[in-house]
């Protein structure tokens, strides 16, 4: 198989994917009862940085009915509890090229083993469909059918996505259901495929407090105070358009001023509306002439 990506682009994606695989193997065993969420998130992030990559977004840790978009604050003392269903989502960026992955584990229990297995099955079913010319709705239908065969639903408000250089979300979205879209996958696309499964309705509600933010416009004219201007410059220089954690900032106390000035947005936590547990599985693939290749 070949790809329309340049050879150096492929190498950068592969390097990012290799780091993600190493991080997953290193971190997964550490999710145990009594371990702080903050310690796990920081360990993931430090591992990726020590491997020579950058962070395209904070390590997110979503528990039970929380589906995504939560990262611990700098003073978060919460620890994992036995029986919790934990989703870790993290990425690595090499020369601007991003690889993305997520997994679900249950803390020292197996009550939700079927849900975790179904999420992995849905992911595999979606990936098996991917090749140039296939509609994204076909990939979504394959994931939805795999989930329903095991008695679960997919969350329709949480989507996979294409990746580009310095772009965490590119031009394509990849639903985990048949949305009727005629958009087609092309050779050379790099895609993050990530079904979320639940026994609940699959509806999602949004909540504040996820501790994740993103720059939406840059410029001193939008803010007034010297400290706010310094913080805005810091965010642009360090993170660009990538999401970032509040705990990464030198002056997080000035962040809300940037939110009020509409320079930065807060990314909401995504929660299953019925309070039902959610499992997630995610891999990044490169689309090649006859199919796709998993890099994470």
N, C-alpha and C positions, 0 to 999 in steps of 0.2 A: 504494500500500500504506500501511497505517497500523499503529500499534503501540499496545498498551494502556499503555505507559509514558507518564508525564507528559512534556510537551514539554521541560521543563528537564532531566529525566533523560536523554532522548535526546541533548540537546545536550552534556551532560557525558560520556556514552559516546562520542559522536562526537569530542569534543575529545581524549579519551584515545586514541582510535583514530588520529586525525590525527597525534598526537605519535609514536605507535608507527611509523606509516608513514614519517615523517621520520627517525626514529632508524634504522630498517632500511636506508633508502637511504644514510644517512651512514656507517653502520658496516660494512656488508657488504664494501666494497672494502678495508677495513683488515685483513681476515683473511688475512695473508700469512706466508710462511716467515720465522722470526726475530722476529716480533712477539710480545710477552709476552701470555699470557692475561689477566693482571691488568690490563694497560693497556687491553685491549679491554673487559673487564667494567666498569672504572671509567669509561671513555669513554661507554659506553652509559648507565650510571647518571647521569653528570653531564649528558649531553644531555637526558635526561628531566627531571631536576630543573631545569635551566636553562630548559626550556620551560614551567615553572610547575606541573608535575605532581609527584606523590609516587611512591615506589617500593613496589608491593604485594608484591614479592619481589626477591631479588637476581638480577642477570643470571646465568643459568646457562650454562656452557660444557661440553658433553659431547663427547668425542672417541672416534671409532671405535666400539668395542663398548660404551662407556659411553652409556647412553640418556638419563639426566637426573639432576638434583639434585646437580650439582657446581658450586661457585663458587670461584674462586681465594682463597687466604688472603692476608693482607696482605704476607707475605714470599715469595710464590710467584714463582719465577724461571722457571717453565716457559714455553717459547715454542712457537709452532706450527711443525710440521715439514711439509715437502712430502709430499703424498699423504694427509695426515690428513683424516678425515671429521669435520667440525665442525658441531655443532648449537648455535645460540644461541637462548635462550628468555628473553624479558623482557616486562615489562608497565609500564603507566602507570595512575595513579589520579588522577582529577580529582573533587574533592568526594566522595570515597568510591567513585566508580564506576570499575570496572576494565576495561581492555582488555588483551588478552594475545595474544602472537604468537611464532612461532618459525620459523626457516628452517635449512636445511642447505647447507653449501658444502664443496667439496673443495679443499684447499690446493694450488693450482698443479698440478692433476692432473685426470684425468677417468675414472679407473678405476671409480668408483662413480656415474657419471652416470645410469645406468639406475635405480639404487636411489633417487637423489634425485628423478628424474622420476616414478617410481612413487609416491613419498610424496605429491608434489603432485597426482598423478592421483587417488589415494585420497581426499585431502582434498576435491578438487573433486567427486568422486562423492558423498561424504557430504553436503556442503553442498547439492548439487542436490536432495537428498531432503527437506530441512528445510522444514517448513510446519506450521501448527497441526494437531494430531491425529495426526501421524505418531509411531509408536513409536520410541524410541531404538534398539531392536534392528534396525529397518529401516535406520536410518542406519549402524549398525555393519555390517550385512550388505553394504551398498553399498560401504563402504570395504574390507571384507575381499575382496569379489569383484574389485574393481579391483586390489588388491595381488596376489591369486593369479593374475590374468590375465597379470601380468608376471613370475610366478615367485617372488613374495615372500610372506612371512607378516607378519601384524600382531602386535605385542606386546600380549598380553591383560591384562597387569597395569598398563598405563598408559592412563589414560582421559581423555577430554575431560570437560568439566564446565560447569555453569551458573555464572554470575557474579551477584553481588548487591552492594548497597551495603555496603562494608567486608567483603565476603565473596568470597574468592578461589575457594572451592569451595562452590557453592550446593546446592540440593536434588537436581538431576539429575546423573547421570554419563552420559557418552556413550561407549560402547565402540567400538572399531574392529573389532568382529566381532559376529555375531548371538548375543547372550547370552540370548535368549528373553524379555527383559523386556517387560512390558506398559505400562511408564511412557510417557506421551505428552508430546510437546512442545506447549507452549501459546503462543498469541500473547503477545508481550511478554517472552518468555524471552530472556535474553542468554547465548549459549553460546560456549565455547571448544572448537573442534573440532580435534583433534590426533592424527592417526594416526602411529604409529611403525612402520617397516617394516624387515625384515631377511631375509637368506637363511638364517639359522639357525632354530632351533626356535621362537623367539619367547618362550621361557621367560626369566624374569628372576630374578636373584639380587640381594640387598641387601648393601651394604658400608658400613662406617663411613668417615668422613673427608670428607664432602661440604662441610663448613664452613657449613652452613645449619641454622638453628634456628628454633623457634617456641614462643611462650608458650602454655602449656596451663592454668596457673592462676596467679592473682595474689593476693598477700597476704603481709604481713610475718610472719605466724605460721608460715609454712612455712620460713623461713630464719632463721639465728641471727646471723650477723656483720653489722656495720654496712655494710661494703663490698658484701656480697651484697644487702642491702636496697636500697641506693642503685642498684645495677645493675638489680635487678628493677623498681624504679620507673622507671628510665630506659627499659627495654625496653617497659614498658606505655605510657608517655607517647609514645614515638617510633614504635612499631610496632604496638601493640595486638595483635590476633590474627594479623597478617600475618607470614609468614616473614621472617627477617633473616639477614644475613651476620655471621659472627664478626668480620670486619674492620671492621664498622660500629661496634663497641662501644668505649667509652673504657677499659674494664677487662676485656678478654677473658680475663685470667688468672683471673677469679672466675666465669666462665661455668659451668665444670664443677660448681661447688658448687650452682648452680641446677638443673643436670641431675640431680644426686644427690638434690636435694630434690623432684624431680618437678614443678618449676615450669616448666621448659623442656625440650623434647624435641629431640633431634638427628634431622634428616631424612636417611635413608640414601640413598646413591648407588644408582641402578638400573642394573644391568649385564646385557647379554644373556648368557645362561648358556653358550652355545657359543663365546663370543668373536667372534661374527660382527658385522660393521659394522652400525650402525643409522642410519637417516635419519628425520627428523621434519619435518612441516610443520604449521603451526597458524595459524588465523585466528579472530577473534571475529566473531560474527554476531548481529544483532538479528532475532528472529522476528516477522514481520509477517503481515497477514491472508492473503496469497496466496503466501508464501514466506519468504525471509529476505534480509537486507542485510548484506554484509560491511563491517565498519568498520575492519579492520586490514589 
